């Protein structure tokens, strides 16, 4: 999935001649804290709600009157979804402008739609269990991990790896398509894997679903 496929028609860009008042109104209307600013089809930059609120007495002034320069974080239309996520994380933004190779504005990716997409590819809302393994980096083999899971008539729905730069230990989190993990866990133990944690269906799934729903409500505020 690339940035072009994630563009939403729900987030309109501002014009550089729009007022601070209009920008704040649109941010409230579309539940975002940032909006792209255009001059024609050229991307001028990304304006933040926090910056606009610094001008309470200048609501009628236009954006180009107030801001000489705006930050210009953006993703190329061919950028992978993970690159879009990194932009959001690095710049703490709620909207990512998307430009083509000629740097012409194509649209925006907003955090709400991106989170909905991520929950789908991460199988967060799918029923099943979760196993967290710990291991040294040189011991990691997804082929063997998958073989262990599949030998117990189960499948890995999603997986992700976390590690620290100051440690050689890595954690592999597996979402499994069954809530009965006992046989899988026993096999991991036989292969000398360290199981850091495991979560069966009931409590973990209910908690994860609740957290997901709370996040979606927050993003809709």
C-alpha positions in Angstrom: 0.0 0.0 0.0 1.4 3.4 -1.0 0.5 7.0 -0.1 -1.5 7.5 -3.3 -3.9 4.7 -2.2 -4.5 6.2 1.2 -5.5 9.7 0.1 -8.9 10.8 1.5 -11.3 13.2 -0.2 -12.6 14.3 3.3 -9.7 16.6 4.1 -9.7 19.8 2.0 -6.6 21.9 1.6 -6.5 25.6 2.5 -5.6 28.4 0.1 -2.8 30.8 1.1 -5.4 33.5 1.0 -7.7 31.9 3.5 -8.1 33.5 6.9 -6.9 32.2 10.3 -10.6 32.0 11.3 -11.4 29.8 8.3 -8.4 27.5 9.0 -9.4 27.0 12.6 -13.1 26.4 11.6 -12.0 23.7 9.1 -9.7 22.0 11.6 -12.6 21.8 14.1 -15.0 20.6 11.3 -12.7 17.9 10.1 -11.2 16.9 13.5 -7.6 17.5 12.6 -4.9 19.6 14.1 -3.1 20.3 10.8 -4.1 21.3 7.2 -2.1 21.7 4.0 -1.9 25.2 2.5 -1.7 25.6 -1.3 -0.9 28.4 -3.7 -2.6 27.2 -6.9 -1.7 23.5 -6.9 1.7 24.1 -5.3 2.1 23.0 -1.7 3.1 25.9 0.5 3.3 24.0 3.8 1.4 22.5 6.7 -0.2 24.8 9.2 -0.9 23.7 12.7 -3.8 24.6 15.0 -1.4 25.4 17.8 0.3 28.0 15.6 -3.0 29.6 14.6 -4.0 29.9 18.2 -1.1 32.2 18.8 -2.9 34.9 16.8 -6.2 35.4 18.7 -6.5 39.0 17.5 -5.7 38.4 13.9 -8.6 36.0 12.9 -9.3 38.0 9.7 -5.7 38.0 8.5 -4.8 35.6 5.7 -2.3 32.8 6.2 0.3 34.3 3.9 0.0 37.6 5.8 0.8 35.8 9.1 3.2 33.1 8.1 6.3 33.9 6.0 7.4 30.2 6.0 5.5 27.0 6.9 7.0 23.6 7.6 6.8 21.3 4.5 6.5 17.7 5.6 5.0 15.6 2.9 5.1 12.1 1.3 5.6 11.3 -2.4 2.6 9.5 -3.9 4.7 6.4 -4.3 5.8 6.3 -0.6 5.1 3.2 1.3 2.5 3.3 4.2 5.4 2.8 6.7 7.0 6.0 5.4 3.8 7.9 5.9 3.7 6.5 9.5 7.2 7.7 10.1 6.4 11.2 8.9 3.5 11.3 11.4 5.7 10.0 14.2 8.7 12.3 13.4 6.7 15.5 12.9 3.8 14.8 15.3 1.2 15.7 12.6 -2.4 14.5 12.0 -2.4 15.0 8.2 0.3 14.1 5.6 0.2 16.0 2.3 0.9 13.8 -0.7 2.8 15.2 -3.7 3.7 13.6 -7.1 7.2 13.5 -8.6 6.8 17.1 -9.9 5.7 18.1 -6.3 2.2 18.9 -7.4 -0.3 18.4 -4.6 -2.4 15.2 -4.9 -4.3 15.1 -1.6 -3.8 14.2 2.0 -3.7 11.2 4.2 -5.3 11.8 7.6 -4.5 10.0 10.8 -8.0 8.6 11.3 -8.1 6.8 8.0 -4.5 5.7 8.4 -5.2 4.1 11.8 -8.2 2.3 10.3 -6.0 0.9 7.6 -3.3 -0.1 10.1 -5.8 -2.0 12.3 -6.8 -4.0 9.3 -3.3 -5.1 8.2 -2.3 -5.7 11.9 -5.4 -7.9 12.4 -6.1 -6.1 15.6 -9.9 -6.6 15.5 -9.6 -10.3 14.4 -10.4 -12.9 17.0 -7.4 -15.0 18.2 -4.5 -15.0 20.7 -1.2 -13.2 21.0 2.2 -14.6 21.8 5.3 -12.5 22.6 8.7 -14.1 22.1 12.0 -12.8 23.3 15.3 -13.8 21.6 18.7 -12.7 20.5 18.8 -11.1 17.1 21.0 -13.9 15.7 18.5 -16.5 16.8 15.5 -14.9 14.9 14.0 -17.0 12.2 10.4 -16.3 11.1 10.5 -19.4 8.9 10.9 -21.6 12.1 8.4 -19.5 14.1 5.8 -19.9 11.4 6.6 -23.7 11.1 6.0 -24.1 14.8 2.7 -22.3 14.7 1.5 -24.1 11.5 2.5 -27.5 12.9 -0.2 -26.9 15.5 -2.9 -26.3 12.8 -2.8 -22.5 13.3 -1.7 -19.5 11.3 0.0 -16.2 12.0 -2.3 -13.4 11.1 0.2 -10.6 11.7 3.6 -10.1 13.4 5.9 -7.3 14.3 9.3 -6.9 15.8 10.5 -4.5 18.5 14.1 -4.0 19.6 16.2 -1.5 21.4 19.4 0.1 20.0 21.2 -0.6 23.3 20.2 -4.3 23.5 20.7 -7.4 21.4 17.3 -8.8 22.6 14.4 -8.5 20.3 10.7 -9.1 20.9 8.5 -10.8 18.2 4.8 -10.3 18.7 2.5 -12.8 16.9 -1.2 -12.6 16.4 -2.5 -16.1 16.0 -5.8 -17.1 14.5 -6.8 -19.3 17.5 -7.4 -18.4 21.1 -6.3 -21.9 22.3 -2.5 -21.3 22.5 -1.5 -24.2 24.9 -0.2 -26.6 22.2 1.7 -23.8 20.4 3.2 -22.5 23.6 4.4 -26.0 24.5 6.1 -26.4 21.1 7.9 -23.1 21.5 9.1 -24.2 25.0 10.4 -27.5 23.4 12.4 -25.5 20.9 13.8 -23.4 23.8 12.1 -20.2 22.9 11.5 -17.6 25.6 7.8 -16.7 25.8 7.6 -13.3 27.4 3.8 -13.2 27.4 0.8 -14.8 25.9 -2.8 -13.6 25.8 -5.7 -15.9 25.2 -8.9 -14.7 23.6 -11.2 -13.4 26.4 -9.4 -10.7 28.5 -6.8 -9.6 26.0 -9.2 -9.4 23.0 -11.8 -7.5 25.0 -9.2 -5.1 26.3 -7.7 -4.6 22.8 -11.1 -4.1 21.2 -11.9 -1.5 23.9 -8.7 0.3 23.4 -9.2 0.3 19.7 -12.7 1.7 20.1 -11.5 4.4 22.5 -8.8 5.5 20.0 -11.4 5.7 17.3 -13.6 7.8 19.5 -10.7 10.1 20.4 -9.8 10.6 16.8 -13.4 11.5 16.1 -13.5 14.2 18.7 
